[in-house]
Every structure is written in structure tokens, then in C-alpha cells.
Amino acid sequence: MKDFALITGASGGIGYYFAHELARKKHNVLLVARSGDKLMELKNLLTERYQIQCEYVAMDLSVAGAADQLFDWCTTRNYEINILINNAGYGLFGYFEKQEVTEVKNMMQLNMNTLMELCHIFLPMLKTKPKAYIMNVASTASYQAVPTLSVYAATKAFVVLFTRGLRYELKNTSVSVSCLSPGATSTNFIDRARLQAIKERADKFSMSAGSVARIGIDGMFKGKPEIIPGFVNWFSSQLTGFVPKVLTEKIAAGLYKDALK
């Protein structure tokens, strides 16, 4: 029975390149995202280019019960998972009081609950493997409060702390747990978060999604606890531990002030 790497949010952005990196290393992959057409195209590309086995399922992971549905999809087809990459997630920008609560709750469900549930439901399977990996994708926004991205940053802070705690709990098992925290990356995050007003400025400091994915996969296989691509991103995340919180919050708010105009 073949093992597979399960990648959520695989139809674009970093997830798309996670799939390429793993396929290039001859890992079979299972792709999950909402867009079936994009997943089918990616499946055909990966199988032809890398000669690996690839399957996909179109699914909205922001709804309650999605983790159970995905687990059932895998088990009924006898797919064995030895790598779990929780990449699906998005952000909402703007003043909290003006945001739709339903949208905020959907984001929280995807960014936190579904991620946690997938770790929980696949963990018994992962522990049966001689070596297995979990990589949860957070953000450099997780290292300080970010006004106008308040809930998003809080969800990603959950991811970092949950991942570190889980890693410690599993330190004597075959499962290695890592957290990837990218900074600005060339994906559709800005469009999804409705931050088009700062897109030009953000592009100047963005890393390519391919570079982030490659660094993330390499760090995961090396067993790193936290992977922060790019020296500037790493340095700024470390600096938050020494600078007063009121200052980091002011700086973070200033990054997005143009988008409020």
C-alpha cells in the first residue's frame, strides 16, 4: 500500500508548489482545495512530469465536519498518509467591528478548527509510519497583534502555539511536527483579504511562492520546529520578543494604513 502526502489548499499559491516539491522528491500526493478544475490540471501535470501517483478531491474545508469528510475520503480509498500539510487558510482585512461575523467565523473554522481536527484525526495513522511529518502553515503575522488583521493574526498565533505544543507531545514518536511562517508571498492572499490598495508595495517585498514552498519542505524534512523563510522575516519575528508590544502593534498597523483609505 502506497503512502501519500496530503496537501490542503493545493490549487494555487504555496500549496501548488508544495505539491511540485514533494512530487519532485517522488512522493505521491493527495490534493485538496475548492476548485476541482484547477486540481485536475495540477494532477495531470504532476503525474506526467514526475511519474508519481496523484489524486484530488474538491472540498470546502471552512465548513464544520470537513475534516471528518476528508478522512473518510482517504480511508475508503485506502490512501495511507505519511505527510500532512495543513496549508489551507485565508485572511480578512478591515476594522473588526465592520466585518461580517459569518465570514470571520468561517475564517476561524478553516485557519484553526479544521487544521486542529485534521491533525487529530490523522495522527493515529501517521504514528504507524516509520517516519511521518506534519507541517502547519502559519504566518509572520502570528508573532504580534496586527490591527485591521486582528482575527487573522490571532488564528495564526494559534497555529504556531498549537504546533509547538503538539511537537513536544510527539517528540518521542515517529511523527515530526513543524510550523511554516511565511512573510509577504506572491499568492492571492492580498486579493482574498481585500488588500489591493497595498498590492504594489507588498510585491516589492514578497518572496515567490515557489521559494517559500521549497524552504518549507526542506525544513520539514530536516525536522525544524519553526521555519521562517527570508532573513528579514526571521529577524522581524525574533525582534517582537524584545520590542514593547505597543510599538510592534503600531508598526504592524502602519503597514496596512493605505488600504484603509
Disulfide bonds with the S-S distance in Angstrom:
none
